[in-house]
Amino acid sequence: MTETFDVVVAGAGPVGLMLACELRLAGVDVLVVERLTEPDQTIKAGGMNVAAAEAFYRRGMLPELQRRAYLRMEQFAAFAKAASTTVGKPKVMGGHFAGIFLDASLIHTDDPIYADPAPVVGAIFVHQQGIEEVLAERAEQLGVPVRRGVELTGFTDDSDCVTIWLGDTVIRAAWLVGCDGGRSTVRKLGGFEFPGVDPLITGHQAVVEMSYTEGLRPGWHTTDTGIYAVGPTPGRILAVELDGPPADREAPVTAAELQAALRKASGTQVEITAVHSATRFTDNTRQATDYRRGRVLLAGDAAHVHSPFGGQGLNLGIGDAVNLGWKLAAVVAGWAPDDLLDSYTAERHPIGEWVLDWTRAQVAIMRTDAHSRAMRRVTEQLLATRDGATLVHRKISGRELHYDLGVGHPLVGRSVPDFELSDGTRLGEHFGDGRAVLVDLTDSPALREAAAPWSDRVRTLIVKTAQPRDISALLVRPDGFVAWATRAGSTVGLTAALSRWFGAPA
């Protein structure tokens, strides 16, 4: 018997689960399939930036992430206290670039980009497994079926549907989305172009037990023979060798390999006595030229791969998921044409390009040759200035993220600020149902009349801000980005924006 779904999502990592939740929230019949029988416990991402946190906040998941982050920060504090005699009193960190840590006191918080309120002010330190657990609970609440231990072995795009083989099981879906990681089966079978740069380094991240740690210093260190880091939680290590990619990328990571890499980078005789989690990575940097081919789409690492330096990978994937989710749901529902999906690549591809460039740049100044070391010293000087620290923080925090949605109010194309409202709520709390929202701050009959034909897709919220703002109305897409805004109560451009993003009027 052949099963049918609106959308099949391959991959039950954070990106696949986030996308599936977004689709299900919009009423889409979605199935998630995952090759692994259990969630992957390998050490991976360690947190999310403001932009990613906003996506969780708008769907009501931020409190649980913050609870988990609080517990992790207690681990950080305990490690810092134990290491304080070695590393001295730490500065307040505002992120890092290639292991060059930003002094938060240097950041221009009076920069206009920091003026609009956000649900969080900085990174949320939650490991990837914790984020997956939160999303898995959310998927279960929404009734998203997640089938583990199921491998996608093939598919055909038949122009009107996608026929998918899961071993001996056949499924037909209107759409297939590959969220199946950097070695994506969907990307390979779908024939997506994936140009980029081959790897030059070998990196390891692990959680281990060690002995003979004399001379092994907490924190991030660049040496004549590589890079190593210890912390910020007990047993967590990073070791990077800069003299070539691994001989066998697929081989299991052993204690001996980790020990050799850490010894080489640190110049110590440390011994690895136990390995609890380990992964090997490179600076292989590639991006699909288009995130869609027919009825097949890509998101997350399936669409772009890069080194983990700068911690942008998870944030990039979550951004893909929330950008694609509402658009694909609109096409499935029939009120938006297929070409709405063209805006997915148009908006997300430049963000991916930026992340790839920044990871390449970080590798370039990590190398041990004289030219790279000189460039690193120059970069350190730049990041020790207010302008330098602010520029990097604006980027890595996600506060500068925006899409080119045309001219108009300065908020158009940006994440909607989390305005405090006069009824005691905040604006971000009104996006839990995943619908678009027309925010009317002046109780305008003309505004309501203009939006009425789209009332089945766009909810009108008549509210007032707690503090006067230089804005009277905003049209906010389901992903939280402003599609239209006005200062003076005018409706000029509203109908065009409604039609562009939410199809023909009912």
C-alpha positions in Angstrom: 0.0 0.0 0.0 1.3 3.4 -1.0 1.0 6.2 1.6 0.5 9.8 0.7 1.5 13.0 2.4 1.7 16.7 1.4 5.3 16.9 2.4 8.0 14.4 3.4 11.0 15.9 5.3 14.2 13.8 5.3 16.1 14.3 8.5 15.0 14.7 12.1 17.7 17.1 13.3 16.9 20.6 14.4 16.3 21.9 10.9 14.0 19.0 9.8 12.0 19.1 13.1 11.7 22.9 13.0 10.5 22.8 9.4 8.0 20.0 10.1 6.6 21.9 13.1 6.1 25.0 10.9 4.3 23.0 8.2 2.1 21.2 10.7 1.2 24.4 12.4 -0.2 25.6 9.1 -2.2 22.4 8.6 0.1 20.5 6.3 0.1 16.7 6.4 3.9 16.2 6.9 6.0 13.1 7.6 9.6 13.2 9.0 11.9 10.2 8.2 15.2 9.7 9.9 17.9 7.1 9.1 19.2 7.0 12.7 17.2 5.0 15.3 18.0 7.4 18.1 19.0 11.1 18.2 22.7 11.7 17.5 24.5 12.4 20.8 27.8 13.5 19.1 29.0 16.9 20.3 27.8 19.6 17.9 26.4 23.1 18.1 26.5 24.7 21.5 24.0 27.5 21.2 21.9 29.9 19.1 22.0 33.6 18.3 19.3 36.2 18.7 17.9 35.6 15.2 17.4 31.9 15.8 16.1 32.5 19.4 13.4 34.8 18.0 12.0 32.0 15.8 11.6 29.8 19.0 10.2 32.7 20.9 7.4 33.4 18.4 6.3 29.8 18.6 6.3 29.7 22.5 9.4 27.5 22.8 11.9 30.0 24.2 11.1 29.5 28.0 12.1 25.8 27.8 15.4 26.7 25.9 16.2 29.4 28.5 15.6 26.8 31.3 18.1 24.5 29.7 20.5 27.4 29.1 20.4 28.3 32.7 21.5 24.8 33.7 24.3 24.9 31.2 25.5 28.3 32.4 25.9 26.8 35.8 28.3 24.3 34.2 30.1 27.2 32.6 30.4 29.1 35.9 31.7 26.0 37.7 34.3 25.4 35.0 35.4 29.1 35.0 35.7 29.1 38.8 37.9 26.0 38.7 40.0 27.5 36.0 40.2 31.0 37.4 43.7 30.6 38.9 45.0 29.8 35.4 43.0 32.2 33.1 42.5 35.1 35.5 39.4 37.2 35.7 37.6 36.9 32.3 36.0 39.8 30.4 32.4 39.7 29.5 32.4 37.9 26.2 30.4 39.2 23.2 31.2 36.3 20.9 34.3 35.5 18.9 35.8 35.5 15.5 38.5 32.8 14.8 38.9 32.5 18.6 39.5 36.2 19.0 37.0 37.0 21.7 35.0 40.2 21.7 35.0 42.4 24.8 31.2 43.1 25.3 32.0 46.4 26.9 33.3 47.7 23.5 30.1 47.0 21.6 28.2 50.2 20.6 24.8 49.3 22.2 23.6 52.8 21.2 23.9 51.6 17.5 20.4 51.9 16.0 20.4 48.2 15.3 20.3 47.5 19.0 17.5 50.0 19.7 14.6 47.8 18.7 13.7 45.3 21.5 14.4 41.6 21.0 13.3 38.7 23.2 16.9 37.9 24.2 20.0 40.1 24.2 22.6 37.6 23.4 23.4 34.0 22.6 21.5 31.2 24.3 23.9 28.4 25.2 21.9 25.2 24.7 23.6 22.2 23.1 22.1 20.8 19.9 20.7 17.7 21.6 18.7 19.9 24.0 17.3 21.9 21.0 16.4 18.7 19.3 14.6 17.5 22.4 12.6 20.7 22.6 11.6 20.4 18.9 10.8 16.7 19.3 8.4 17.5 22.1 6.8 20.3 20.0 6.5 17.9 17.0 4.7 15.4 19.2 2.3 18.0 20.5 1.5 19.0 17.0 1.0 15.4 15.8 3.9 15.3 13.4 4.8 11.6 12.7 8.6 11.0 13.0 9.8 7.6 11.8 13.3 6.7 12.9 15.4 3.9 11.6 14.0 4.6 8.1 16.4 5.4 5.2 15.4 7.2 2.1 16.9 5.1 -0.7 15.5 6.8 -3.8 12.9 9.1 -5.3 11.5 10.4 -8.6 10.1 13.8 -9.2 7.1 13.1 -11.4 6.2 16.8 -12.0 2.8 16.4 -10.1 4.2 14.6 -7.1 7.4 12.9 -5.7 7.5 9.2 -5.4 9.8 8.3 -2.5 11.3 4.9 -1.6 12.0 4.1 2.0 13.5 0.7 1.6 10.5 -1.4 0.5 8.0 1.2 1.4 6.7 3.6 -1.2 5.4 7.1 -0.3 3.9 9.7 -2.6 4.2 13.3 -1.6 3.5 16.7 -3.2 6.9 17.9 -2.0 10.2 16.4 -0.6 12.6 18.5 1.5 16.1 17.3 2.3 17.2 18.3 5.8 19.5 15.3 5.9 22.8 17.0 6.6 26.1 17.8 4.8 26.2 14.4 3.1 22.6 14.7 2.0 21.1 11.8 0.1 18.3 14.0 -1.2 20.8 16.5 -2.6 22.9 13.9 -4.3 20.0 12.0 -5.8 18.3 15.2 -6.7 21.2 16.4 -8.9 21.7 19.7 -7.1 24.9 21.6 -8.1 27.1 21.9 -5.0 30.2 24.0 -5.8 32.7 25.2 -3.3 36.2 24.8 -1.8 37.9 21.6 -0.8 39.1 21.1 2.8 42.5 22.2 4.0 42.3 21.4 7.8 41.3 18.6 10.2 39.5 19.6 13.3 38.2 17.6 16.3 35.6 18.4 18.9 35.1 16.0 21.8 34.1 15.5 25.4 36.8 13.4 27.1 38.5 12.4 30.3 42.2 13.4 30.5 45.3 12.9 32.7 48.7 14.6 32.6 47.1 17.9 31.8 49.9 20.1 33.1 50.4 23.0 30.7 47.0 22.5 29.1 45.3 25.8 29.6 41.6 26.5 29.7 40.3 28.7 26.9 41.2 29.1 23.2 44.8 29.0 22.1 46.7 29.4 18.8 50.1 27.9 18.8 52.9 27.3 16.3 51.5 23.9 15.6 47.7 24.4 15.5 44.8 25.5 17.6 43.3 24.0 20.8 40.6 24.9 23.3 39.6 23.5 26.6 36.2 24.2 28.1 33.8 26.0 28.6 32.3 22.8 30.1 34.3 20.0 31.9 36.0 17.7 29.4 35.2 19.6 26.3 38.2 20.0 23.9 38.9 21.3 20.5 42.0 20.5 18.5 42.7 21.7 15.0 45.5 20.6 12.7 46.2 23.0 9.8 48.3 20.8 7.6 45.7 19.0 5.5 42.3 17.2 5.6 41.9 13.8 7.2 43.1 10.7 5.4 39.7 9.0 6.0 36.8 11.3 6.8 34.5 8.3 7.5 36.7 6.5 10.0 35.6 6.4 13.6 37.3 9.0 15.9 39.5 7.2 18.3 41.1 8.3 21.6 44.5 7.9 20.1 43.6 10.3 17.2 42.2 12.9 19.6 45.3 12.5 21.9 47.7 13.0 19.0 45.8 16.0 17.7 45.6 17.7 21.1 49.3 16.9 21.9 50.4 18.4 18.5 48.4 21.6 19.0 49.1 22.1 22.7 52.7 20.9 22.9 51.8 18.9 26.1 51.9 15.2 26.9 48.2 15.0 27.8 46.6 11.6 27.8 43.0 10.9 26.7 41.7 8.2 29.1 38.1 8.1 28.0 35.9 9.5 25.1 32.3 10.3 25.7 31.6 12.1 22.4 33.7 13.0 19.5 33.5 14.3 16.0 35.9 15.2 13.2 35.3 18.2 10.9 37.0 20.0 8.1 36.7 23.4 6.4 35.0 21.9 3.3 32.9 24.8 2.2 30.1 24.3 -0.4 26.6 25.7 -1.2 23.9 24.5 -3.5 23.4 27.0 -6.4 19.6 26.7 -6.0 17.7 25.3 -3.0 14.9 24.0 -5.2 14.7 21.6 -8.1 11.1 21.0 -9.2 9.3 19.5 -6.2 12.5 18.8 -4.2 14.0 21.4 -1.8 17.0 21.6 0.5 17.5 23.2 3.9 20.2 23.4 6.5 23.5 21.5 6.0 21.9 19.7 3.0 22.0 23.1 1.2 25.3 24.5 2.6 28.4 23.1 4.5 31.2 24.9 6.2 33.5 24.7 9.2 31.9 25.2 12.6 34.0 28.3 13.4 31.8 31.2 14.5 28.9 28.9 15.5 26.6 29.9 12.6 25.6 26.5 11.2 22.6 25.8 13.5 21.4 29.4 13.2 21.6 29.3 9.4 19.6 26.1 9.3 16.8 27.3 11.6 16.6 30.4 9.5 16.1 28.2 6.4 13.4 26.2 8.1 11.2 29.2 9.2 11.7 30.9 5.9 10.6 27.9 3.9 7.9 26.5 6.2 5.2 29.1 5.7 5.9 29.5 2.0 5.7 25.7 1.3 2.5 25.5 3.5 1.0 28.3 1.4 1.7 26.5 -1.8 0.3 23.2 -0.4 -2.9 25.1 0.7 -3.3 26.4 -2.8 -3.5 30.2 -2.0 0.0 30.9 -3.2 1.6 30.0 -6.6 4.6 27.8 -6.8 6.8 30.7 -7.6 6.5 31.9 -4.0 9.1 29.2 -3.4 11.6 31.1 -5.6 11.9 33.7 -2.9 13.2 31.0 -0.6 16.5 30.7 -2.5 16.5 34.4 -3.3 16.4 35.3 0.4 18.4 32.5 2.1 21.2 32.0 -0.4 22.9 35.3 0.3 22.8 34.6 4.0 24.5 31.2 3.3 27.1 32.9 1.2 27.9 35.3 4.0 28.3 32.5 6.5 30.6 30.5 4.1 32.7 33.6 3.6 33.1 34.3 7.3 34.1 30.7 8.0 36.7 30.8 5.2 38.1 34.1 6.6 38.4 32.6 10.1 40.3 29.6 8.8 42.6 32.0 6.8 43.8 33.8 10.0 44.1 30.6 12.0 46.9 29.2 9.9 50.5 29.1 11.2 52.4 30.7 8.3 53.8 34.2 8.7 51.3 35.9 6.4 48.3 34.5 8.2 49.8 35.2 11.6 50.3 38.8 10.6 46.7 39.1 9.4 45.6 37.6 12.7 47.5 40.3 14.7 45.9 43.0 12.5 42.4 41.5 13.1 43.0 41.3 16.8 43.7 45.0 16.8 40.6 45.8 14.8 38.4 43.7 17.1 39.8 45.6 20.1 38.1 48.8 18.8 34.5 49.8 19.4 33.7 49.8 15.7 35.4 46.5 15.0 33.7 44.7 17.9 30.3 46.2 17.1 30.5 45.1 13.4 31.3 41.5 14.2 28.8 41.3 17.0 26.0 42.8 14.7 26.8 40.0 12.3 27.2 37.0 14.5 24.3 37.8 16.8 21.9 37.8 13.8 20.8 41.4 14.6 21.9 42.6 11.1 20.0 39.8 9.3 17.6 41.2 6.7 16.1 40.4 3.3 15.9 42.7 0.3 12.1 43.0 0.1 12.1 46.4 -1.7 12.1 50.0 -0.6 9.9 51.5 2.0 10.1 51.8 5.8 13.5 50.9 7.3 11.9 47.9 9.1 10.8 46.3 5.8 12.9 43.1 5.3 13.9 43.0 9.0 12.8 40.9 11.9 9.9 42.6 13.6 10.9 44.2 16.9 9.4 42.8 20.0 7.4 45.9 20.9 5.9 46.1 24.4 2.2 46.7 24.0 -0.2 48.6 26.1 -2.2 45.5 27.1 0.9 44.2 28.9 1.9 41.7 26.2 4.8 41.8 23.7 4.3 41.7 20.0 6.3 38.4 19.5 3.7 36.6 21.7 1.1 37.1 19.0 2.7 34.7 16.4 2.1 31.4 18.1 -0.4 30.2 15.5 2.1 30.7 12.7 -0.1 33.1 10.7 0.8 36.4 9.2 -0.2 39.4 11.2 -1.2 42.9 10.2 -0.3 45.1 13.2 -2.6 48.1 13.4 -1.3 50.6 16.0 -3.9 53.3 15.3 -7.2 51.3 14.9 -7.5 52.4 11.3 -10.8 51.4 9.4 -9.0 52.0 6.1 -6.4 49.5 7.1 -8.9 46.8 8.0 -10.9 47.4 4.8 -7.7 47.0 2.7 -6.8 43.7 4.4 -10.2 42.2 4.6 -10.0 40.1 1.4 -7.0 38.3 3.0 -8.6 37.7 6.4 -8.3 33.9 6.0 -4.5 34.2 5.8 -3.7 37.4 7.6 -4.9 38.1 11.1 -5.3 41.8 12.0 -4.1 42.8 15.5 -5.4 46.1 16.7 -3.1 47.2 19.6 -1.1 50.2 20.9 2.5 50.3 21.8 3.4 51.0 25.4 5.8 53.7 24.1 5.1 55.9 21.1 6.8 54.7 18.0 7.5 56.2 14.6 5.2 53.7 12.9 1.5 53.2 12.5 1.1 49.7 11.0 3.2 46.7 10.0 2.5 43.6 7.9 4.5 40.8 9.3 5.0 37.5 7.5 4.7 34.2 9.5 8.5 34.0 9.8 8.5 37.3 11.7 9.9 39.5 9.0 8.3 42.8 8.1 6.8 42.8 4.6 5.3 46.3 4.7 5.2 49.2 7.2 4.0 52.8 7.3 4.5 55.8 9.5 1.5 57.9 8.9 -1.5 55.7 8.7 -1.3 55.4 4.9 -2.4 52.2 3.1 -0.2 52.8 0.1 1.6 49.7 -0.9 -0.4 47.4 1.5 -2.5 45.7 -1.2 0.6 45.0 -3.3 2.4 43.5 -0.3 -0.6 41.4 0.6 -0.8 40.1 -3.0 2.9 39.5 -3.3 3.2 37.4 -0.2 -0.3 36.0 0.4 -1.7 35.4 -3.1 -4.8 36.6 -4.7 -7.6 37.9 -2.5 -10.2 35.4 -1.5 
